[in-house]
């Protein structure tokens, strides 16, 4: 993993630590203490397995726990009304959605870029040109249509802001192709108000982005990268980048034509979609370990260019976190593992596609399981100190 501490400037001093994910230490028992650590989780995957292997005790209490690793739905329901003891730790920051909701991510990136430009820091502002041209609909519909008409024949991609695993995503190159979305009876362009000056209910919010039509291909297939980042503090910003990750491949060869426009097996790399593709091999999966992927690229493009590529990916992660640093509610009780989805174009430029607040830690293959066991174990080693306090728990 790579550990980076940074303040308000987009600079970083990094040190790296490497571990073999098969290391037996990933399954070591917790140090002896007056009682086992109590954990609360809404997951039954490698998260649960790691906690149990360390001798921790599960609780179904929504308040009486030491470490909680829960989904964002639980967070919305319980977190605001909770008072946490000093030692308690939870795996989300309160308003993580400033980074992980598609529309808010873009809003914060654009705001940061504008702020740097106003201060005449054009070099730093240019470092934020790592996300596709994006509009939020229906609010920006008028602006989007103007831009759409300036780029006849271009392909665009629509994504609902509140869904994951590729649900609701579609491509188009004609305005008539989004007519089904506009038929929603609640749709009003640019948030039109009714005669009582009340905001009218709107159709589901989407982001629309210029589609990256020239992705780097391997074996003729499209892919993206999943990179894991652990943030333990936003003030000061402290982030660890996990060295392991993977490339996710489409099941079909890439072709961008009107005939493939609706074929998600060509355009979307989400594992949840690709595992339903004809000919999908469950034992093989659609993922390639990051190390193998990087070695392949080095064999094609050389060490220097690929080192530059991965440095660019690291800078994307740091700059995206800096963009939300001042709006995220920092909390000593919180840590968060983000799943960054990165695409690479044919010129080896990395692009940020989205950031996931609850990246899947369920395993699809044995190698996937080994990697994810390593991620969770390293996270726990980082956020739970060896002298994790027993005070405050003994009397409960």
PEZIQUI-V507147 format. One record per residue. N is the residue number from 1. RES is the residue in one letter. SS is DSSP state (alpha for helix, beta for strand, coil for the rest). PSI is psi in degrees with one decimal (NA if undefined). Layout:
n=N res=RES ss=SS psi=PSI
n=N res=RES ss=SS psi=PSI
This chain:
n=1 res=X ss=coil psi=160.2
n=2 res=X ss=beta psi=131.3
n=3 res=X ss=beta psi=129.9
n=4 res=X ss=beta psi=128.5
n=5 res=X ss=beta psi=134.4
n=6 res=X ss=beta psi=153.3
n=7 res=X ss=coil psi=-124.7
n=8 res=X ss=coil psi=-9.9
n=9 res=X ss=coil psi=151.2
n=10 res=X ss=coil psi=53.3
n=11 res=X ss=coil psi=159.4
n=12 res=X ss=coil psi=141.7
n=13 res=X ss=beta psi=123.0
n=14 res=X ss=beta psi=144.4
n=15 res=X ss=beta psi=151.9
n=16 res=X ss=beta psi=149.2
n=17 res=X ss=coil psi=135.6
n=18 res=X ss=coil psi=142.8
n=19 res=X ss=coil psi=149.2
n=20 res=X ss=coil psi=119.3
n=21 res=X ss=coil psi=-11.7
n=22 res=X ss=coil psi=0.3
n=23 res=X ss=coil psi=133.6
n=24 res=X ss=alpha psi=-20.1
n=25 res=X ss=alpha psi=-20.3
n=26 res=X ss=alpha psi=-16.9
n=27 res=X ss=alpha psi=20.5
n=28 res=X ss=coil psi=156.3
n=29 res=X ss=coil psi=153.7
n=30 res=X ss=coil psi=152.2
n=31 res=X ss=coil psi=155.7
n=32 res=X ss=coil psi=138.6
n=33 res=X ss=coil psi=177.6
n=34 res=X ss=coil psi=-21.3
n=35 res=X ss=coil psi=157.4
n=36 res=X ss=coil psi=150.7
n=37 res=X ss=coil psi=136.2
n=38 res=X ss=beta psi=132.2
n=39 res=X ss=beta psi=150.2
n=40 res=X ss=beta psi=126.1
n=41 res=X ss=beta psi=149.0
n=42 res=X ss=coil psi=8.2
n=43 res=X ss=coil psi=150.3
n=44 res=X ss=coil psi=73.9
n=45 res=X ss=coil psi=-148.3
n=46 res=X ss=alpha psi=-22.5
n=47 res=X ss=alpha psi=-51.0
n=48 res=X ss=alpha psi=-41.9
n=49 res=X ss=alpha psi=-43.8
n=50 res=X ss=alpha psi=-43.8
n=51 res=X ss=alpha psi=-45.4
n=52 res=X ss=alpha psi=-37.0
n=53 res=X ss=alpha psi=-23.8
n=54 res=X ss=coil psi=2.9
n=55 res=X ss=coil psi=13.8
n=56 res=X ss=coil psi=157.6
n=57 res=X ss=beta psi=127.0
n=58 res=X ss=beta psi=144.0
n=59 res=X ss=coil psi=146.9
n=60 res=X ss=coil psi=7.9
n=61 res=X ss=coil psi=141.5
n=62 res=X ss=coil psi=-3.2
n=63 res=X ss=coil psi=-31.0
n=64 res=X ss=coil psi=78.0
n=65 res=X ss=coil psi=163.5
n=66 res=X ss=coil psi=-43.5
n=67 res=X ss=beta psi=130.5
n=68 res=X ss=beta psi=129.7
n=69 res=X ss=beta psi=99.0
n=70 res=X ss=coil psi=169.4
n=71 res=X ss=coil psi=169.2
n=72 res=X ss=alpha psi=-24.4
n=73 res=X ss=alpha psi=-43.6
n=74 res=X ss=alpha psi=-40.3
n=75 res=X ss=alpha psi=-47.8
n=76 res=X ss=alpha psi=-34.7
n=77 res=X ss=alpha psi=-35.8
n=78 res=X ss=alpha psi=-29.3
n=79 res=X ss=alpha psi=-43.8
n=80 res=X ss=alpha psi=-26.9
n=81 res=X ss=alpha psi=10.9
n=82 res=X ss=coil psi=146.8
n=83 res=X ss=coil psi=119.4
n=84 res=X ss=coil psi=138.4
n=85 res=X ss=coil psi=162.4
n=86 res=X ss=coil psi=-36.9
n=87 res=X ss=coil psi=-14.2
n=88 res=X ss=coil psi=143.0
n=89 res=X ss=beta psi=141.4
n=90 res=X ss=beta psi=150.1
n=91 res=X ss=coil psi=19.4
n=92 res=X ss=coil psi=145.6
n=93 res=X ss=coil psi=150.5
n=94 res=X ss=coil psi=-47.4
n=95 res=X ss=coil psi=49.5
n=96 res=X ss=coil psi=-24.1
n=97 res=X ss=alpha psi=-16.1
n=98 res=X ss=alpha psi=-24.4
n=99 res=X ss=alpha psi=-34.2
n=100 res=X ss=alpha psi=-10.3
n=101 res=X ss=coil psi=131.0
n=102 res=X ss=alpha psi=-44.2
n=103 res=X ss=alpha psi=-38.1
n=104 res=X ss=alpha psi=-34.9
n=105 res=X ss=alpha psi=-49.1
n=106 res=X ss=alpha psi=-41.2
n=107 res=X ss=alpha psi=-44.8
n=108 res=X ss=alpha psi=-36.5
n=109 res=X ss=alpha psi=-43.9
n=110 res=X ss=alpha psi=-39.4
n=111 res=X ss=alpha psi=-43.2
n=112 res=X ss=alpha psi=-41.7
n=113 res=X ss=alpha psi=-43.1
n=114 res=X ss=alpha psi=-41.1
n=115 res=X ss=alpha psi=-41.5
n=116 res=X ss=alpha psi=-39.2
n=117 res=X ss=alpha psi=-39.0
n=118 res=X ss=alpha psi=-31.4
n=119 res=X ss=coil psi=10.1
n=120 res=X ss=coil psi=30.4
n=121 res=X ss=coil psi=64.1
n=122 res=X ss=alpha psi=-32.9
n=123 res=X ss=alpha psi=-43.4
n=124 res=X ss=alpha psi=-38.3
n=125 res=X ss=alpha psi=-36.4
n=126 res=X ss=alpha psi=-24.3
n=127 res=X ss=coil psi=-12.7
n=128 res=X ss=coil psi=10.7
n=129 res=X ss=coil psi=58.1
n=130 res=X ss=coil psi=13.5
n=131 res=X ss=coil psi=146.7
n=132 res=X ss=coil psi=160.3
n=133 res=X ss=coil psi=124.7
n=134 res=X ss=beta psi=141.4
n=135 res=X ss=beta psi=151.8
n=136 res=X ss=beta psi=123.7
n=137 res=X ss=beta psi=142.4
n=138 res=X ss=coil psi=-4.6
n=139 res=X ss=coil psi=-41.0
n=140 res=X ss=coil psi=23.0
n=141 res=X ss=alpha psi=-44.0
n=142 res=X ss=alpha psi=-45.0
n=143 res=X ss=alpha psi=-40.5
n=144 res=X ss=alpha psi=-44.7
n=145 res=X ss=alpha psi=-41.3
n=146 res=X ss=alpha psi=-45.4
n=147 res=X ss=alpha psi=-39.2
n=148 res=X ss=alpha psi=-42.5
n=149 res=X ss=alpha psi=-22.5
n=150 res=X ss=alpha psi=-13.4
n=151 res=X ss=coil psi=65.4
n=152 res=X ss=coil psi=136.1
n=153 res=X ss=coil psi=-9.5
n=154 res=X ss=coil psi=154.7
n=155 res=X ss=coil psi=140.8
n=156 res=X ss=beta psi=158.0
n=157 res=X ss=beta psi=133.2
n=158 res=X ss=beta psi=134.0
n=159 res=X ss=beta psi=125.6
n=160 res=X ss=beta psi=140.5
n=161 res=X ss=coil psi=-23.1
n=162 res=X ss=coil psi=17.2
n=163 res=X ss=coil psi=161.0
n=164 res=X ss=coil psi=178.2
n=165 res=X ss=coil psi=29.0
n=166 res=X ss=coil psi=3.8
n=167 res=X ss=coil psi=134.1
n=168 res=X ss=coil psi=3.0
n=169 res=X ss=coil psi=138.4
n=170 res=X ss=beta psi=157.1
n=171 res=X ss=beta psi=155.8
n=172 res=X ss=beta psi=159.1
n=173 res=X ss=coil psi=10.5
n=174 res=X ss=coil psi=142.5
n=175 res=X ss=alpha psi=-29.8
n=176 res=X ss=alpha psi=-20.2
n=177 res=X ss=alpha psi=-7.1
n=178 res=X ss=alpha psi=17.2
n=179 res=X ss=alpha psi=-35.1
n=180 res=X ss=alpha psi=-39.4
n=181 res=X ss=alpha psi=-41.0
n=182 res=X ss=alpha psi=-18.1
n=183 res=X ss=coil psi=-12.1
n=184 res=X ss=coil psi=125.5
n=185 res=X ss=coil psi=-15.5
n=186 res=X ss=coil psi=-4.5
n=187 res=X ss=coil psi=130.0
n=188 res=X ss=coil psi=127.7
n=189 res=X ss=alpha psi=134.9
n=190 res=X ss=alpha psi=28.7
n=191 res=X ss=alpha psi=47.8
n=192 res=X ss=coil psi=139.0
n=193 res=X ss=beta psi=149.9
n=194 res=X ss=coil psi=-177.3
n=195 res=X ss=coil psi=-18.2
n=196 res=X ss=coil psi=11.1
n=197 res=X ss=coil psi=28.7
n=198 res=X ss=coil psi=141.4
n=199 res=X ss=beta psi=124.8
n=200 res=X ss=coil psi=145.5
n=201 res=X ss=coil psi=141.2
n=202 res=X ss=coil psi=159.4
n=203 res=X ss=coil psi=168.1
n=204 res=X ss=coil psi=134.9
n=205 res=X ss=coil psi=135.0
n=206 res=X ss=beta psi=157.0
n=207 res=X ss=beta psi=141.2
n=208 res=X ss=beta psi=129.8
n=209 res=X ss=beta psi=148.0
n=210 res=X ss=beta psi=125.9
n=211 res=X ss=coil psi=134.5
n=212 res=X ss=coil psi=100.5
n=213 res=X ss=coil psi=-12.4
n=214 res=X ss=coil psi=56.9
n=215 res=X ss=beta psi=153.0
n=216 res=X ss=coil psi=134.2
n=217 res=X ss=coil psi=148.2
n=218 res=X ss=beta psi=121.8
n=219 res=X ss=coil psi=26.4
n=220 res=X ss=coil psi=5.6
n=221 res=X ss=beta psi=149.2
n=222 res=X ss=beta psi=152.0
n=223 res=X ss=beta psi=164.0
n=224 res=X ss=beta psi=170.7
n=225 res=X ss=beta psi=141.9
n=226 res=X ss=beta psi=116.5
n=227 res=X ss=beta psi=134.4
n=228 res=X ss=beta psi=133.5
n=229 res=X ss=beta psi=133.3
n=230 res=X ss=beta psi=122.6
n=231 res=X ss=beta psi=124.4
n=232 res=X ss=beta psi=-12.5
n=233 res=X ss=beta psi=144.8
n=234 res=X ss=beta psi=-16.6
n=235 res=X ss=coil psi=95.4
n=236 res=X ss=coil psi=156.9
n=237 res=X ss=beta psi=120.4
n=238 res=X ss=beta psi=116.9
n=239 res=X ss=beta psi=139.3
n=240 res=X ss=beta psi=131.0
n=241 res=X ss=beta psi=125.9
n=242 res=X ss=coil psi=133.2
n=243 res=X ss=coil psi=-31.2
n=244 res=X ss=coil psi=149.9
n=245 res=X ss=coil psi=-156.0
n=246 res=X ss=beta psi=159.8
n=247 res=X ss=beta psi=135.9
n=248 res=X ss=beta psi=127.0
n=249 res=X ss=beta psi=149.4
n=250 res=X ss=beta psi=160.5
n=251 res=X ss=beta psi=-19.2
n=252 res=X ss=beta psi=154.6
n=253 res=X ss=beta psi=144.4
n=254 res=X ss=coil psi=133.2
n=255 res=X ss=coil psi=128.9
n=256 res=X ss=coil psi=95.6
n=257 res=X ss=coil psi=171.4
n=258 res=X ss=coil psi=-24.0
n=259 res=X ss=coil psi=-26.0
n=260 res=X ss=coil psi=3.8
n=261 res=X ss=coil psi=-37.4
n=262 res=X ss=coil psi=7.5
n=263 res=X ss=coil psi=98.0
n=264 res=X ss=alpha psi=-23.2
n=265 res=X ss=alpha psi=-17.4
n=266 res=X ss=alpha psi=-42.3
n=267 res=X ss=alpha psi=-26.4
n=268 res=X ss=coil psi=134.2
n=269 res=X ss=coil psi=2.1
n=270 res=X ss=coil psi=130.8
n=271 res=X ss=alpha psi=-33.9
n=272 res=X ss=alpha psi=-29.5
n=273 res=X ss=alpha psi=-47.1
n=274 res=X ss=alpha psi=-27.9
n=275 res=X ss=coil psi=-9.0
n=276 res=X ss=coil psi=2.9
n=277 res=X ss=coil psi=146.9
n=278 res=X ss=coil psi=133.2
n=279 res=X ss=coil psi=2.9
n=280 res=X ss=coil psi=132.2
n=281 res=X ss=coil psi=110.2
n=282 res=X ss=coil psi=-39.8
n=283 res=X ss=coil psi=-26.0
n=284 res=X ss=coil psi=-41.2
n=285 res=X ss=coil psi=-166.4
n=286 res=X ss=coil psi=21.9
n=287 res=X ss=beta psi=150.9
n=288 res=X ss=beta psi=125.7
n=289 res=X ss=beta psi=143.7
n=290 res=X ss=alpha psi=-38.1
n=291 res=X ss=alpha psi=-44.9
n=292 res=X ss=alpha psi=-40.1
n=293 res=X ss=alpha psi=-46.1
n=294 res=X ss=alpha psi=-41.5
n=295 res=X ss=alpha psi=-37.6
n=296 res=X ss=alpha psi=-45.3
n=297 res=X ss=alpha psi=-39.0
n=298 res=X ss=alpha psi=-39.4
n=299 res=X ss=alpha psi=-25.7
n=300 res=X ss=alpha psi=-40.4
n=301 res=X ss=alpha psi=-10.8
n=302 res=X ss=coil psi=159.2
n=303 res=X ss=alpha psi=-44.5
n=304 res=X ss=alpha psi=-45.6
n=305 res=X ss=alpha psi=-36.0
n=306 res=X ss=alpha psi=-34.6
n=307 res=X ss=alpha psi=-40.9
n=308 res=X ss=alpha psi=-40.0
n=309 res=X ss=alpha psi=-48.9
n=310 res=X ss=alpha psi=-28.1
n=311 res=X ss=alpha psi=-39.4
n=312 res=X ss=alpha psi=-38.8
n=313 res=X ss=alpha psi=-42.4
n=314 res=X ss=alpha psi=-41.0
n=315 res=X ss=alpha psi=-35.3
n=316 res=X ss=alpha psi=-46.2
n=317 res=X ss=alpha psi=-47.5
n=318 res=X ss=alpha psi=-46.3
n=319 res=X ss=alpha psi=-34.8
n=320 res=X ss=alpha psi=-37.7
n=321 res=X ss=alpha psi=-37.6
n=322 res=X ss=alpha psi=-32.4
n=323 res=X ss=alpha psi=-25.5
n=324 res=X ss=alpha psi=1.7
n=325 res=X ss=coil psi=-40.9
n=326 res=X ss=coil psi=-12.2
n=327 res=X ss=coil psi=-21.6
n=328 res=X ss=coil psi=135.5
n=329 res=X ss=coil psi=106.1
n=330 res=X ss=coil psi=141.8
n=331 res=X ss=coil psi=126.6
n=332 res=X ss=coil psi=-17.7
n=333 res=X ss=coil psi=-11.8
n=334 res=X ss=beta psi=146.6
n=335 res=X ss=coil psi=164.3
n=336 res=X ss=beta psi=135.9
n=337 res=X ss=beta psi=120.8
n=338 res=X ss=beta psi=141.8
n=339 res=X ss=beta psi=108.2
n=340 res=X ss=beta psi=128.8
n=341 res=X ss=beta psi=117.6
n=342 res=X ss=beta psi=133.3
n=343 res=X ss=beta psi=149.6
n=344 res=X ss=beta psi=130.0
n=345 res=X ss=beta psi=178.3
n=346 res=X ss=coil psi=-16.5
n=347 res=X ss=coil psi=11.6
n=348 res=X ss=coil psi=31.1
n=349 res=X ss=coil psi=127.5
n=350 res=X ss=beta psi=144.8
n=351 res=X ss=beta psi=137.7
n=352 res=X ss=beta psi=123.2
n=353 res=X ss=beta psi=-51.0
n=354 res=X ss=beta psi=170.2
n=355 res=X ss=beta psi=129.9
n=356 res=X ss=beta psi=132.2
n=357 res=X ss=coil psi=-30.0
n=358 res=X ss=coil psi=69.2
n=359 res=X ss=coil psi=140.5
n=360 res=X ss=coil psi=129.5
n=361 res=X ss=coil psi=23.4
n=362 res=X ss=coil psi=142.2
n=363 res=X ss=coil psi=137.7
n=364 res=X ss=coil psi=-23.6
n=365 res=X ss=coil psi=171.9
n=366 res=X ss=alpha psi=-40.6
n=367 res=X ss=alpha psi=-34.9
n=368 res=X ss=alpha psi=-40.4
n=369 res=X ss=alpha psi=-43.5
n=370 res=X ss=alpha psi=-44.5
n=371 res=X ss=alpha psi=-43.9
n=372 res=X ss=alpha psi=-31.3
n=373 res=X ss=alpha psi=-41.4
n=374 res=X ss=alpha psi=-41.1
n=375 res=X ss=alpha psi=-53.1
n=376 res=X ss=alpha psi=-41.9
n=377 res=X ss=alpha psi=-42.8
n=378 res=X ss=alpha psi=-38.2
n=379 res=X ss=alpha psi=-47.7
n=380 res=X ss=alpha psi=-41.1
n=381 res=X ss=alpha psi=-30.6
n=382 res=X ss=alpha psi=-43.0
n=383 res=X ss=alpha psi=-20.7
n=384 res=X ss=coil psi=105.5
n=385 res=X ss=coil psi=156.9
n=386 res=X ss=coil psi=-31.7
n=387 res=X ss=coil psi=36.1
n=388 res=X ss=coil psi=122.2
n=389 res=X ss=coil psi=138.7
n=390 res=X ss=coil psi=-17.5
n=391 res=X ss=coil psi=144.7
n=392 res=X ss=coil psi=-11.4
n=393 res=X ss=coil psi=-29.7
n=394 res=X ss=coil psi=-32.7
n=395 res=X ss=coil psi=1.5
n=396 res=X ss=coil psi=NA
